[in-house]
Amino acid sequence: MWTPFRDAARRMSEVSRLSEVLARCRDELHMIDGVVGTGIGTTSVGDAAIQVFVVSPQDVAGVERSASALLGDIPLEVVVTGQVTAGDVGGGGHG
């Protein structure tokens, strides 16, 4: 029987597993051409995944191939963010 608590516990377990994998693979992921960042997030269908951030749509296919080879069956999503610089924040002005 499904319950929100059971679903939340399974999700936390998956996020914990992804965090461990990302900690082991982060440096190698960042060495892939086009990668500007990594993290853990939710895919468009609501599944937890390691997210790899790239500058341009042209980077997606190559990064997806390289990251998938490194991660194997770990859920992966490549996200186009544009160039990321230290101190970038969302949400408008600072004023």
Kinemage of the C-alpha trace (Angstrom):
@kinemage 1
@onewidth
@group {chain A} dominant
@subgroup {mainchain}
@vectorlist {calphas} color= white
{ca met a 1} P 0.000 0.000 0.000
{ca trp a 2} L 1.300 3.438 -0.965
{ca thr a 3} L 1.664 6.097 1.698
{ca pro a 4} L 3.291 9.532 1.451
{ca phe a 5} L 5.711 8.583 4.230
{ca arg a 6} L 6.895 5.444 2.475
{ca asp a 7} L 7.329 7.396 -0.756
{ca ala a 8} L 9.279 10.137 1.078
{ca ala a 9} L 11.534 7.568 2.743
{ca arg a 10} L 12.272 5.918 -0.616
{ca arg a 11} L 13.003 9.311 -2.174
{ca met a 12} L 15.374 10.272 0.666
{ca ser a 13} L 17.166 6.948 0.271
{ca glu a 14} L 17.580 7.574 -3.473
{ca val a 15} L 18.855 11.124 -2.909
{ca ser a 16} L 21.332 9.797 -0.355
{ca arg a 17} L 22.572 7.180 -2.837
{ca leu a 18} L 22.907 9.806 -5.584
{ca ser a 19} L 24.810 12.100 -3.188
{ca glu a 20} L 27.345 9.354 -2.518
{ca val a 21} L 27.791 8.656 -6.238
{ca leu a 22} L 28.149 12.357 -7.031
{ca ala a 23} L 30.755 12.791 -4.289
{ca arg a 24} L 32.822 10.004 -5.890
{ca cys a 25} L 32.380 11.167 -9.503
{ca arg a 26} L 32.142 14.975 -9.284
{ca asp a 27} L 35.743 15.712 -10.288
{ca glu a 28} L 35.537 13.390 -13.301
{ca leu a 29} L 32.201 14.883 -14.375
{ca his a 30} L 33.662 18.394 -14.188
{ca met a 31} L 36.515 17.319 -16.471
{ca ile a 32} L 34.063 16.604 -19.324
{ca asp a 33} L 34.175 19.364 -21.965
{ca gly a 34} L 31.157 21.656 -21.662
{ca val a 35} L 30.300 20.857 -18.032
{ca val a 36} L 29.920 23.927 -15.796
{ca gly a 37} L 28.364 22.293 -12.736
{ca thr a 38} L 26.735 19.269 -11.139
{ca gly a 39} L 24.097 18.598 -8.537
{ca ile a 40} L 21.137 16.471 -7.584
{ca gly a 41} L 17.686 17.460 -8.672
{ca thr a 42} L 14.342 16.293 -9.941
{ca thr a 43} L 13.699 15.378 -13.564
{ca ser a 44} L 10.670 16.585 -15.500
{ca val a 45} L 8.868 13.359 -14.515
{ca gly a 46} L 9.653 13.772 -10.816
{ca asp a 47} L 12.507 11.295 -10.408
{ca ala a 48} L 15.681 12.149 -8.498
{ca ala a 49} L 18.760 12.297 -10.740
{ca ile a 50} L 22.293 13.558 -10.917
{ca gln a 51} L 22.121 16.744 -12.944
{ca val a 52} L 25.025 17.878 -15.091
{ca phe a 53} L 24.889 21.529 -16.140
{ca val a 54} L 26.205 22.676 -19.530
{ca val a 55} L 26.600 26.036 -21.246
{ca ser a 56} L 25.017 25.282 -24.592
{ca pro a 57} L 22.508 22.937 -26.224
{ca gln a 58} L 25.343 21.788 -28.498
{ca asp a 59} L 27.075 20.317 -25.417
{ca val a 60} L 24.174 18.061 -24.403
{ca ala a 61} L 24.763 14.982 -26.593
{ca gly a 62} L 28.497 14.694 -25.931
{ca val a 63} L 28.155 15.343 -22.200
{ca glu a 64} L 25.275 12.872 -21.964
{ca arg a 65} L 27.408 10.163 -23.630
{ca ser a 66} L 30.463 10.818 -21.448
{ca ala a 67} L 28.536 11.191 -18.187
{ca ser a 68} L 26.433 8.088 -18.877
{ca ala a 69} L 29.599 6.062 -19.518
{ca leu a 70} L 30.943 7.245 -16.170
{ca leu a 71} L 27.723 6.829 -14.154
{ca gly a 72} L 26.342 3.633 -15.683
{ca asp a 73} L 22.723 3.059 -14.629
{ca ile a 74} L 22.583 6.080 -12.284
{ca pro a 75} L 19.741 8.452 -13.285
{ca leu a 76} L 21.181 11.408 -15.211
{ca glu a 77} L 19.813 14.643 -16.592
{ca val a 78} L 21.846 17.144 -18.624
{ca val a 79} L 20.565 20.698 -18.119
{ca val a 80} L 21.461 23.729 -20.257
{ca thr a 81} L 22.141 26.640 -17.894
{ca gly a 82} L 24.377 28.935 -19.895
{ca gln a 83} L 27.639 30.161 -18.402
{ca val a 84} L 27.765 29.967 -14.617
{ca thr a 85} L 30.013 32.220 -12.543
{ca ala a 86} L 30.693 32.396 -8.827
{ca gly a 87} L 28.088 34.473 -7.028
{ca asp a 88} L 25.302 33.937 -9.603
{ca val a 89} L 21.924 34.080 -7.873
{ca gly a 90} L 18.408 34.000 -9.216
{ca gly a 91} L 15.455 36.141 -8.371
{ca gly a 92} L 16.212 39.605 -9.615
{ca gly a 93} L 17.803 42.664 -8.121
{ca his a 94} L 19.969 43.128 -5.079
{ca gly a 95} L 18.580 46.263 -3.928
